[in-house]
């Protein structure tokens, strides 16, 4: 039996009182009001309602060490990234490795592997596979349904997956950026209950009014809290908090769900509404076995110094102290490395793009250019005249129009070439095998030589991230599926920060250049993206030519 005293914050009944909790055999057996002199607050542990652990670039057991230090006791996680690379074997890896830590990880079944039929992936989870996986007790929901056109149009394969979720009584997560009106109503009517992709207040408010749960996201690249935070007080029953994709340096330096509690209070939000979004709503919506600081609940709670600074002093899961005053109290266990990577090196000829026959330098057509937006997954597009040298289209750093390539990691297929604006490199290149959602190789650079050098280092490492100029490359190998490292979170964060700083030295002003780059091949987020099979207009849901008509 253990007793803990402090100012107890009851997130369910919305009150605070001096008291003491008693913990026995992993459960809270008593919560009582009691005078004491402890100047600390006891609250239910925090929950991330939607996260891809793979985006931390660490395996689940390492991610857990960073999360519990920030007061997180549970996460709702979509193993979509590794599933696109390794299929069911990747999901099983995540499940097994998560057992190496006490963090409560509730994995879902990826609904869109591959995300679209317009790219090469390492695996396919069809309706039969999804049904088989949903039948398992260790997989808890159907993960984000990104193919919203397929839902609206009633594609049989998509509808079969939704029917399987209903059959097993498991909730369905959504993913429908910008979807509104009649199409949104049809999407929700198919049984989809959440969305974490809202990027305007009006869109989010419409979704909450239609009884959809809106997950306010604040990750490393996509940051929507500033736009959506007022929903927490306006629709407290309909909002949850998530990070979605967060890199290790962000987790360590900025925090996890705890930072959103702090940010919300700075905005003047009600602390109980914040806690409802951070704890109560995800526990209730997903049916998580996570305690809410009530008698009979699992003893999942945190102790903080005060509610404003919200510095986490201790984290408890099932009554065990897993973090205390700067120290994680469970051991790190090395995970085995697993991967799928079948790509040979490329040459300079593979990334050359000749002026089309019949065109001249003086009368060449404009090209479609992807316009990246810092802090957003959505892109714009514009038309621009390309820079031409020796009959080939090349990067033009002076106008910030850079060549970008995407190539399959699963086979030696042709390199696809496009152009992008707002990456900002003046020299050098950045490249990554984290390229949502099929995780092929993506690179952007100031010269063809820089691009080839960066891509070939990735091939040597069989995945990871790379930055530098030809002859001076920095890298972070990611030996697990080309997505994650088995090193400690601190080691990965330090190396990643070094690469970020090098990218900024080479000219980018993006807050998180590698995270932004990773989403430039995501063919389900508007407007224009580049996949390993070509340039793709998401609004039309079809391939388009680089040269405008």
C-alpha positions as CSV (number, residue, x, y, z in Angstrom):
1,X,0.0,0.0,0.0
2,X,1.2,3.5,-0.9
3,X,-0.3,6.9,-0.1
4,X,0.3,10.1,-2.0
5,X,-0.7,13.6,-0.7
6,X,-1.3,16.7,-2.7
7,X,-3.9,19.0,-4.2
8,X,-6.0,16.5,-6.0
9,X,-7.4,17.7,-9.3
10,X,-10.6,15.8,-10.1
11,X,-11.0,16.1,-13.8
12,X,-14.4,14.3,-13.8
13,X,-16.2,16.3,-11.1
14,X,-14.3,19.5,-11.9
15,X,-12.9,20.4,-8.5
16,X,-9.7,20.6,-6.5
17,X,-9.1,19.7,-2.9
18,X,-6.3,18.8,-0.5
19,X,-6.3,15.1,-0.2
20,X,-4.6,11.8,-0.3
21,X,-4.9,8.8,-2.6
22,X,-4.2,5.2,-1.6
23,X,-2.8,2.7,-4.1
24,X,-2.9,-1.0,-3.7
25,X,-2.0,-3.7,-6.3
26,X,-2.0,-1.1,-9.1
27,X,-5.4,0.3,-8.3
28,X,-6.6,3.4,-6.5
29,X,-8.5,2.1,-3.5
30,X,-9.2,5.4,-1.8
31,X,-9.4,9.1,-2.6
32,X,-10.1,11.2,0.4
33,X,-10.0,14.9,1.4
34,X,-7.3,15.4,4.0
35,X,-5.2,18.3,5.3
36,X,-1.5,18.3,4.6
37,X,1.3,20.7,3.7
38,X,2.3,19.2,0.4
39,X,2.5,21.9,-2.3
40,X,2.1,19.7,-5.3
41,X,-0.8,18.7,-7.6
42,X,-2.0,15.1,-8.3
43,X,-3.8,14.7,-11.7
44,X,-4.8,11.8,-13.9
45,X,-2.0,10.9,-16.4
46,X,-2.1,12.4,-19.9
47,X,-3.2,10.6,-23.1
48,X,-2.1,11.4,-26.7
49,X,-5.2,10.6,-28.7
50,X,-3.4,10.0,-32.0
51,X,0.3,9.5,-32.6
52,X,2.5,7.7,-35.1
53,X,5.3,6.5,-32.8
54,X,7.4,5.9,-35.8
55,X,7.7,9.7,-36.3
56,X,9.7,10.0,-33.1
57,X,12.3,8.1,-35.1
58,X,12.6,5.8,-32.1
59,X,11.0,2.4,-31.4
60,X,8.1,2.2,-29.0
61,X,10.1,1.2,-25.9
62,X,12.4,4.2,-26.5
63,X,9.5,6.6,-27.3
64,X,8.0,5.5,-24.0
65,X,10.9,6.9,-22.0
66,X,10.5,10.3,-23.6
67,X,6.7,10.3,-23.1
68,X,6.5,9.3,-19.5
69,X,8.9,12.1,-18.6
70,X,6.3,14.5,-19.9
71,X,3.4,12.9,-17.9
72,X,2.0,10.8,-20.7
73,X,0.7,7.4,-19.4
74,X,-1.1,6.2,-22.6
75,X,-1.1,6.8,-26.3
76,X,-3.5,5.9,-29.1
77,X,-1.2,4.9,-31.9
78,X,-1.6,4.1,-35.6
79,X,1.3,1.8,-36.8
80,X,0.5,3.0,-40.3
81,X,4.0,4.0,-41.2
82,X,5.7,0.7,-40.5
83,X,2.7,-1.2,-41.9
84,X,3.3,0.5,-45.3
85,X,6.9,-0.8,-45.2
86,X,6.5,-4.3,-43.6
87,X,2.8,-5.0,-43.4
88,X,1.5,-7.2,-40.6
89,X,5.1,-8.1,-39.5
90,X,5.7,-4.4,-38.9
91,X,2.5,-4.1,-36.7
92,X,3.6,-7.2,-34.7
93,X,7.1,-5.6,-34.2
94,X,5.4,-2.5,-32.7
95,X,3.2,-4.6,-30.4
96,X,6.1,-6.7,-29.2
97,X,8.5,-3.8,-28.6
98,X,5.8,-1.7,-26.8
99,X,5.7,-4.5,-24.2
100,X,9.3,-3.6,-23.2
101,X,8.0,-0.5,-21.4
102,X,5.0,0.2,-19.0
103,X,3.6,3.0,-21.2
104,X,0.0,2.0,-22.3
105,X,0.0,1.8,-26.0
106,X,-3.3,1.2,-27.8
107,X,-2.6,0.3,-31.4
108,X,-5.1,0.4,-34.2
109,X,-5.4,-1.4,-37.5
110,X,-4.1,0.8,-40.4
111,X,-7.0,1.3,-42.9
112,X,-5.0,2.6,-45.9
113,X,-2.0,0.4,-46.7
114,X,-1.1,1.7,-49.2
115,X,-2.6,5.1,-48.7
116,X,-3.4,5.2,-52.4
117,X,-3.0,2.9,-55.4
118,X,-0.9,5.5,-57.1
119,X,2.4,4.8,-55.3
120,X,4.7,1.8,-54.5
121,X,4.4,0.4,-50.9
122,X,6.1,-2.5,-49.2
123,X,2.8,-4.1,-48.3
124,X,-1.0,-4.2,-48.9
125,X,-3.6,-4.6,-46.1
126,X,-6.7,-5.4,-48.0
127,X,-10.2,-5.8,-46.6
128,X,-9.6,-9.4,-45.7
129,X,-6.4,-8.6,-43.8
130,X,-8.0,-5.6,-42.0
131,X,-10.9,-7.9,-40.9
132,X,-8.5,-10.5,-39.6
133,X,-6.5,-7.8,-37.7
134,X,-9.6,-6.1,-36.2
135,X,-10.7,-9.5,-34.7
136,X,-7.6,-9.4,-32.5
137,X,-7.9,-8.2,-28.9
138,X,-4.6,-6.4,-29.0
139,X,-5.6,-4.0,-31.8
140,X,-8.3,-1.6,-30.7
141,X,-9.7,0.5,-33.5
142,X,-9.6,1.1,-37.2
143,X,-7.0,3.8,-37.9
144,X,-7.4,7.0,-39.8
145,X,-9.5,6.5,-43.0
146,X,-7.5,8.7,-45.3
147,X,-9.3,7.6,-48.5
148,X,-12.2,9.9,-47.9
149,X,-13.0,10.0,-51.7
150,X,-13.4,6.2,-51.5
151,X,-15.8,6.6,-48.5
152,X,-17.9,9.3,-50.3
153,X,-18.0,7.3,-53.5
154,X,-18.7,4.0,-51.7
155,X,-15.7,2.0,-53.0
156,X,-16.4,-1.7,-52.0
157,X,-12.9,-2.3,-50.5
158,X,-13.2,0.8,-48.4
159,X,-16.7,0.1,-47.2
160,X,-15.8,-3.5,-46.4
161,X,-13.1,-2.2,-43.9
162,X,-15.6,0.1,-42.3
163,X,-18.1,-2.8,-42.0
164,X,-15.5,-4.9,-40.3
165,X,-15.0,-2.2,-37.7
166,X,-18.7,-2.1,-37.0
167,X,-18.8,-5.9,-36.8
168,X,-16.2,-6.0,-34.0
169,X,-17.5,-2.9,-32.3
170,X,-14.4,-0.8,-32.8
171,X,-14.3,2.9,-33.5
172,X,-13.1,4.4,-36.7
173,X,-10.7,7.3,-36.9
174,X,-10.9,9.8,-39.7
175,X,-8.6,11.8,-41.9
176,X,-10.3,14.3,-44.1
177,X,-8.6,17.7,-44.4
178,X,-10.9,20.4,-45.6
179,X,-13.9,18.1,-46.1
180,X,-17.2,19.9,-45.5
181,X,-20.8,20.1,-46.4
182,X,-22.7,17.1,-47.9
183,X,-19.5,15.1,-48.5
184,X,-18.6,15.5,-44.8
185,X,-22.0,14.3,-43.7
186,X,-21.7,11.2,-45.9
187,X,-18.2,10.6,-44.5
188,X,-19.4,10.8,-40.9
189,X,-22.5,8.7,-41.8
190,X,-20.2,5.9,-42.8
191,X,-19.3,5.5,-39.1
192,X,-16.1,7.7,-38.9
193,X,-15.9,9.4,-35.6
194,X,-12.8,11.6,-35.4
195,X,-10.6,13.9,-37.5
196,X,-7.2,15.3,-36.6
197,X,-6.6,17.1,-39.9
198,X,-8.7,20.3,-39.4
199,X,-6.6,23.4,-40.3
200,X,-9.3,26.1,-40.1
201,X,-11.6,26.9,-37.3
202,X,-14.7,26.9,-39.5
203,X,-14.0,23.3,-40.7
204,X,-13.4,22.1,-37.1
205,X,-16.5,23.8,-35.8
206,X,-18.6,22.2,-38.5
207,X,-17.3,18.8,-37.7
208,X,-18.0,19.1,-34.0
209,X,-21.5,20.2,-34.6
210,X,-22.0,17.0,-36.6
211,X,-20.9,15.0,-33.5
212,X,-17.4,14.3,-34.8
213,X,-14.6,14.4,-32.3
214,X,-11.9,16.9,-33.4
215,X,-8.4,16.1,-32.3
216,X,-6.3,19.3,-32.0
217,X,-2.9,18.5,-33.3
218,X,0.4,20.0,-32.3
219,X,3.3,18.1,-33.8
220,X,6.7,19.0,-35.1
221,X,5.5,20.2,-38.5
222,X,1.7,20.4,-38.5
223,X,0.7,22.7,-35.7
224,X,-3.0,23.6,-35.4
225,X,-3.4,24.5,-31.8
226,X,-3.1,28.3,-32.4
227,X,-6.0,28.1,-34.9
228,X,-8.2,25.7,-33.0
229,X,-7.6,26.1,-29.3
230,X,-10.9,28.0,-28.6
231,X,-12.8,24.8,-29.4
232,X,-11.7,23.3,-26.1
233,X,-13.9,25.7,-24.1
234,X,-16.6,26.0,-26.8
235,X,-17.1,22.2,-27.4
236,X,-15.4,20.5,-24.4
237,X,-17.1,17.2,-25.0
238,X,-15.9,17.0,-28.6
239,X,-12.2,17.8,-28.5
240,X,-9.1,15.7,-27.8
241,X,-5.4,16.5,-28.0
242,X,-2.8,14.8,-30.1
243,X,0.7,15.2,-31.6
244,X,0.3,12.9,-34.7
245,X,3.9,13.3,-35.8
246,X,6.5,14.5,-33.4
247,X,10.2,14.3,-33.7
248,X,12.4,13.4,-30.7
249,X,13.9,16.9,-30.3
250,X,10.4,18.4,-30.1
251,X,9.4,15.8,-27.5
252,X,12.4,16.4,-25.3
253,X,12.7,20.2,-25.6
254,X,9.1,21.3,-26.0
255,X,7.2,18.5,-24.3
256,X,4.3,16.2,-25.3
257,X,0.6,16.7,-24.3
258,X,1.8,18.6,-21.2
259,X,2.9,21.5,-23.4
260,X,-0.7,21.8,-24.7
261,X,-1.9,22.0,-21.2
262,X,0.5,24.9,-20.6
263,X,-0.3,26.6,-23.9
264,X,-4.0,26.3,-23.2
265,X,-3.7,28.0,-19.8
266,X,-1.7,30.8,-21.4
267,X,-4.7,31.3,-23.7
268,X,-7.0,31.5,-20.7
269,X,-8.7,28.1,-21.2
270,X,-10.5,26.3,-18.4
271,X,-8.1,23.8,-16.8
272,X,-10.9,21.2,-16.5
273,X,-11.8,21.5,-20.2
274,X,-8.1,21.1,-21.0
275,X,-7.9,17.9,-18.8
276,X,-11.1,16.6,-20.4
277,X,-9.5,16.9,-23.8
278,X,-6.2,15.5,-22.6
279,X,-7.6,12.6,-20.5
280,X,-11.3,12.0,-20.1
281,X,-12.4,12.3,-23.8
282,X,-9.8,9.9,-25.2
283,X,-10.4,7.4,-22.4
284,X,-14.1,7.4,-23.0
285,X,-14.1,7.5,-26.8
286,X,-11.6,4.7,-27.3
287,X,-12.6,2.7,-24.2
288,X,-9.1,2.8,-22.8
289,X,-8.1,1.0,-19.6
290,X,-6.6,4.1,-18.2
291,X,-7.3,5.6,-14.8
292,X,-9.1,8.9,-14.2
293,X,-8.1,9.2,-10.6
294,X,-11.2,7.6,-9.2
295,X,-11.5,4.8,-6.6
296,X,-11.2,1.4,-8.4
297,X,-9.4,2.9,-11.4
298,X,-5.9,1.8,-12.5
299,X,-3.4,4.0,-10.6
300,X,-2.3,6.0,-13.7
301,X,-1.5,9.5,-12.4
302,X,1.0,12.3,-12.4
303,X,2.3,14.8,-9.8
304,X,3.1,18.3,-11.0
305,X,4.6,21.3,-9.2
306,X,1.7,23.6,-10.1
307,X,-1.0,23.9,-12.8
308,X,0.5,26.9,-14.6
309,X,4.1,25.7,-15.2
310,X,2.9,22.1,-15.3
311,X,6.3,20.7,-14.6
312,X,5.9,16.9,-14.2
313,X,7.6,15.7,-11.1
314,X,6.5,12.1,-11.2
315,X,4.5,9.7,-13.4
316,X,2.8,6.6,-12.2
317,X,1.4,3.7,-14.4
318,X,-0.6,0.9,-12.7
319,X,0.7,2.2,-9.3
320,X,4.4,2.0,-10.3
321,X,6.5,5.1,-10.4
322,X,8.0,5.1,-13.9
323,X,9.5,8.6,-13.8
324,X,10.6,10.7,-10.9
325,X,12.4,14.1,-10.8
326,X,14.3,13.7,-14.0
327,X,14.9,10.0,-14.0
328,X,13.0,7.3,-16.0
329,X,12.7,4.3,-13.7
330,X,12.5,1.4,-16.1
331,X,15.4,0.0,-18.1
332,X,16.0,0.5,-21.8
333,X,16.0,-2.8,-23.7
334,X,17.6,-3.1,-27.1
335,X,15.1,-3.9,-29.9
336,X,16.0,-6.1,-32.9
337,X,16.4,-4.2,-36.2
338,X,14.0,-5.2,-39.0
339,X,13.8,-3.6,-42.4
340,X,12.7,-3.8,-46.0
341,X,14.9,-1.8,-48.4
342,X,15.7,-3.0,-52.0
343,X,17.1,-0.1,-53.8
344,X,20.4,0.4,-55.8
345,X,22.4,3.6,-56.0
346,X,21.5,6.1,-58.7
347,X,23.6,8.2,-61.1
348,X,23.5,11.8,-62.2
349,X,21.7,10.7,-65.4
350,X,18.8,9.4,-63.3
351,X,17.9,12.8,-62.0
352,X,18.4,14.8,-65.3
353,X,15.3,16.2,-66.9
354,X,15.8,17.2,-70.5
355,X,13.8,20.0,-72.2
356,X,10.9,18.3,-74.0
357,X,11.3,17.8,-77.7
358,X,10.1,20.8,-79.7
359,X,10.6,23.3,-76.8
360,X,13.3,25.9,-76.7
361,X,14.9,27.8,-73.9
362,X,13.2,31.0,-75.2
363,X,9.7,29.5,-75.6
364,X,9.4,26.7,-73.0
365,X,6.2,26.0,-71.2
366,X,5.8,26.8,-67.5
367,X,6.1,23.9,-65.0
368,X,3.9,23.0,-62.1
369,X,5.7,23.9,-58.8
370,X,4.7,22.5,-55.4
371,X,4.4,25.3,-52.9
372,X,5.3,24.0,-49.4
373,X,3.9,25.8,-46.3
374,X,5.8,25.8,-43.1
375,X,3.9,24.1,-40.3
376,X,1.2,22.7,-42.7
377,X,0.9,19.4,-44.5
378,X,-1.2,21.0,-47.2
379,X,0.6,22.5,-50.2
380,X,-0.3,25.0,-52.9
381,X,0.8,25.0,-56.5
382,X,1.9,27.6,-59.0
383,X,3.2,27.8,-62.5
384,X,6.8,29.1,-63.2
385,X,9.3,29.1,-65.9
386,X,12.1,26.5,-65.2
387,X,15.8,27.2,-65.1
388,X,17.6,25.5,-68.0
389,X,21.2,24.6,-68.3
390,X,22.8,22.5,-71.1
391,X,19.3,21.5,-72.2
392,X,18.2,20.2,-68.8
393,X,15.9,21.6,-66.1
394,X,17.8,22.3,-62.9
395,X,17.2,23.8,-59.5
396,X,17.1,27.6,-59.2
397,X,18.0,28.6,-55.6
398,X,17.9,32.3,-56.5
399,X,14.1,31.9,-56.9
400,X,13.8,29.1,-54.4
401,X,12.5,26.7,-57.0
402,X,14.4,23.5,-56.3
403,X,14.4,20.1,-57.9
404,X,12.8,17.3,-55.9
405,X,12.9,13.6,-56.6
406,X,11.0,10.6,-55.3
407,X,12.1,7.0,-56.0
408,X,10.9,3.6,-54.8
409,X,12.8,2.0,-52.0
410,X,11.3,-1.3,-52.9
411,X,12.6,-1.7,-56.4
412,X,14.9,0.0,-58.9
413,X,12.1,1.9,-60.7
414,X,12.6,5.2,-62.5
415,X,13.3,8.3,-60.5
416,X,10.3,10.8,-60.5
417,X,11.2,14.5,-60.8
418,X,9.3,17.6,-59.7
419,X,10.0,21.1,-58.4
420,X,9.2,22.7,-55.1
421,X,9.2,26.2,-53.6
422,X,9.7,27.4,-50.0
423,X,12.3,24.7,-49.0
424,X,14.8,27.5,-49.2
425,X,18.1,25.7,-49.6
426,X,20.8,27.8,-51.2
427,X,23.2,24.9,-51.6
428,X,23.3,21.2,-50.7
429,X,20.4,18.7,-50.3
430,X,18.2,17.0,-47.8
431,X,16.9,13.5,-48.2
432,X,14.9,11.0,-46.2
433,X,13.4,7.5,-46.3
434,X,10.6,8.9,-44.1
435,X,8.2,9.9,-46.9
436,X,4.6,9.5,-46.0
437,X,2.9,7.2,-46.5
438,X,4.8,4.6,-48.5
439,X,8.2,5.7,-47.2
440,X,10.0,5.8,-50.5
441,X,13.1,7.9,-50.9
442,X,12.5,11.7,-51.2
443,X,15.2,14.4,-51.7
444,X,15.4,18.0,-52.7
445,X,18.5,19.9,-53.5
446,X,20.3,22.9,-55.0
447,X,22.1,20.8,-57.6
448,X,21.7,17.4,-59.3
449,X,25.1,16.3,-57.8
450,X,23.9,17.2,-54.3
451,X,20.7,15.2,-54.8
452,X,22.5,12.1,-56.1
453,X,25.0,12.2,-53.2
454,X,22.3,12.4,-50.6
455,X,20.1,9.7,-52.1
456,X,23.1,7.3,-52.4
457,X,24.0,7.8,-48.8
458,X,20.4,6.8,-47.9
459,X,20.8,3.7,-50.0
460,X,24.1,2.8,-48.3
461,X,22.4,3.1,-44.9
462,X,19.2,1.4,-46.0
463,X,17.2,4.3,-44.8
464,X,17.4,7.4,-42.5
465,X,17.8,11.1,-43.1
466,X,20.6,12.9,-44.8
467,X,21.8,16.5,-45.3
468,X,24.8,18.2,-46.8
469,X,26.6,19.0,-50.0
470,X,28.3,16.6,-52.3
471,X,31.4,15.4,-50.4
472,X,30.2,16.6,-47.0
473,X,27.2,14.6,-45.9
474,X,25.7,14.2,-42.4
475,X,23.3,11.4,-41.7
476,X,21.1,9.6,-39.2
477,X,20.7,6.0,-40.0
478,X,17.3,4.5,-39.1
479,X,17.8,0.8,-39.1
480,X,14.3,-0.2,-38.2
481,X,12.2,-0.1,-41.4
482,X,14.1,3.0,-42.5
483,X,11.9,4.9,-40.0
484,X,13.3,4.3,-36.5
485,X,16.5,4.0,-34.6
486,X,17.2,1.7,-31.6
487,X,19.4,4.4,-30.0
488,X,18.2,6.4,-27.0
489,X,15.8,9.3,-27.6
490,X,18.5,11.7,-26.4
491,X,21.0,10.3,-28.9
492,X,18.5,10.4,-31.8
493,X,17.4,13.9,-30.8
494,X,21.0,15.2,-30.6
495,X,21.9,13.8,-34.0
496,X,18.6,15.0,-35.6
497,X,19.1,18.5,-34.2
498,X,22.6,18.5,-35.7
499,X,21.1,17.7,-39.1
500,X,18.4,20.3,-38.7
501,X,21.0,22.9,-37.9
502,X,23.0,21.9,-41.0
503,X,19.9,22.2,-43.2
504,X,19.3,25.7,-41.8
505,X,23.0,26.6,-42.4
506,X,22.4,25.5,-46.0
507,X,19.6,28.0,-46.3
508,X,16.2,26.6,-45.2
509,X,14.1,28.6,-42.8
510,X,11.6,25.8,-42.2
511,X,11.1,25.1,-38.6
512,X,11.2,21.3,-39.2
513,X,12.6,20.8,-42.8
514,X,12.7,17.0,-42.6
515,X,9.2,16.7,-41.3
516,X,8.0,19.1,-44.0
517,X,9.9,17.1,-46.7
518,X,8.4,13.9,-45.4
519,X,4.9,15.0,-46.3
520,X,5.6,16.3,-49.8
521,X,4.9,12.8,-51.2
522,X,1.7,12.2,-49.2
523,X,-0.9,11.8,-52.0
524,X,-4.0,12.2,-49.8
525,X,-3.2,15.8,-48.5
526,X,-4.0,18.6,-51.0
527,X,-2.9,20.1,-53.3
528,X,0.0,19.0,-55.4
529,X,2.5,16.2,-54.3
530,X,5.1,14.1,-55.9
531,X,5.0,10.3,-55.6
532,X,7.3,7.5,-56.9
533,X,5.0,7.2,-59.9
534,X,4.7,10.9,-60.8
535,X,3.3,14.3,-60.0
536,X,-0.1,14.0,-58.4
537,X,-2.9,16.6,-58.1
538,X,-4.8,15.6,-54.9
539,X,-7.8,17.8,-55.5
540,X,-8.4,16.0,-58.9
541,X,-7.0,12.7,-57.5
542,X,-5.0,12.1,-60.6
543,X,-1.5,12.3,-62.1
544,X,-0.7,15.5,-63.9
545,X,2.2,16.5,-66.2
546,X,5.0,18.6,-64.9
547,X,4.6,21.0,-67.9
548,X,1.4,23.0,-67.9
549,X,-0.9,22.6,-70.9
